[in-house]
């Protein structure tokens, strides 16, 4: 959904944590409005980035139903911090529900944390 906001470069698993290596695109249209002179990654785009990584991990389309924790710990500026890790720990993963704790950061630095529950979206069937 955020086609020019970021690129997933790789994905790996360490213990019970999935780690996505992503690169933010400083030229993304998102930053024209947030903010042109000093681009900052919008929280809502960070939530969407995390959701899309969890969808890749689970192979399911999700709709976030509850956010237990959402914390911006440091401004995330794409010119200063284009290469990031999205760390995902699934707490629950069933046919109907996903619960996850996530962190966007790099090395020891943490920029954004999110813990959420999501419902698995069922494929829509079309009547012919």
C-alpha angles and dihedrals in degrees: 000000000000093000099168099028098080146351126221107227099180146339131215139161127235115184104312096337127096112211121202116193106212136175122212116221108231089196093059117132087236091076095055087078099026093066127318097194096041111015115213125184107249116235093231090056090049089053090050092048090052092046091051091050091050089049090053090048095049099032090230136109110242140199114202108233103174134018111204095179134006117172132170104203100174134011108264109218115185094212092054099033110025096144115065144160123232107203116197128188113185111215094180131010117175135146090270107027144038126192121187145173113210142180132193111205147108125244108322093342119102119197105168136009128194133178115184149155121226137186118230109242112230117226112261114240118213121216112230 
